[in-house]
Amino acid sequence: MRNAYISALYELADTNKQIYALVSDNGAIVYDKYRESFPERFINFGIAEANMISIAAGLAACGKIPFTYTISTFLTMRAFEQIRNDVCMQKMNVKIVGIGAGFVYSNLGPTHHSVEDIALMRVLPNMVIFSPADQLESRKMTFASAKIEGPVYLRLATGGTPDVYKDDYDFEVGRGVTLKEGSDVTVIGTGGIMYDALQAVEELGVQGISVRLVNIHTIKPIDKEIILKAAYETQAIITVEEHSIAGGLGGSAAEILLENNKTPLLFKRMGLDNVFPSGYGTYGEMKEINGLSKDDIVNQVKNIYQRKKIELKGL
């Protein structure tokens, strides 16, 4: 995802002199080509995320399109006041790119695990939130961000994220994608964990459980229609995210379903439930430790499928 973003940003900067790249003591190597080609439009602020955001707002006020970039936890938390007051409140055309979504900075520990950022950015008026599943979406969302007049938060994993999409597709802001049709249970996910969800759904299909897989790549504005349609047609939904279930995708889906009086329905949120990430290890190990591995998704789907057969029988 990161490399796809950098490549797309370079292409944008090559054709649009209003594009600026701002970093906060991060990305020195991956920005080498950009920095060499557009030195006057590259600024490294050092460990000063709040300053970077305020200056980005100033650049936007002058007609520039700044893309700010650093580790997601530091960017969304240290600079939250500046993002709120200088960017969102003023509707400034600033792009906020957080790297290291979820558990991808695995062995660096919970200070680097970005599991509250969606909730923080989602509460802010005027903010668009993108959460790509793979490098194809990362590229598409970078170009889309440049076209949007206003604040955007782009939530990225690092390099090496497996591909979810085998073929290209027409990306549309705020329009979710059904990756796989199914009638028994719907799994709704976002971000890099979509690859695990896809593997889980394929395994469940072999076992005779028909699972619909929906990718919500735009958290805000969210695709209400695709969620309500899935609830109506399958009557069982599981949301999956490398994030707290409070304020994230699961919270968004729950709000939509309750506000639209969707019953009968079985609903389960997979994510961190009022805890910080546990343990240290590889990315795969972190997902296993925190109950978000492919096998965990399989087991949760089986559980809700069995409940559906018993609790919703005849409804």
VENLIN-V329967 format. One line per field, one symbol per residue. ss: DSSP state (~ for helix, > for strand, _ for the rest). A space follows every 50 residues. Layout:
ss->???
This chain:
ss->_~~~~~~~~~~~~~~___>>>>>________~~~~~~_~~~>>>____~~ ~~~~~~~~~~~___>>>>>>>~~~~~~~_~~~~~~~~~______>>>>>_ >>___~~~_____>__~~~~~~_____>>>____~~~~~~~~~~~~~___ _>>>>>____________________>>>>____>>>>>_~~~~~~~~~~ ~~~~~~____>>>>>__>>>___~~~~~~~~~~~_>>>>>>>>>____~~ ~~~~~~~~~______>>>>>>>__________~~~~~~~____~~~~~~~ ~~~~~~~~~~~____
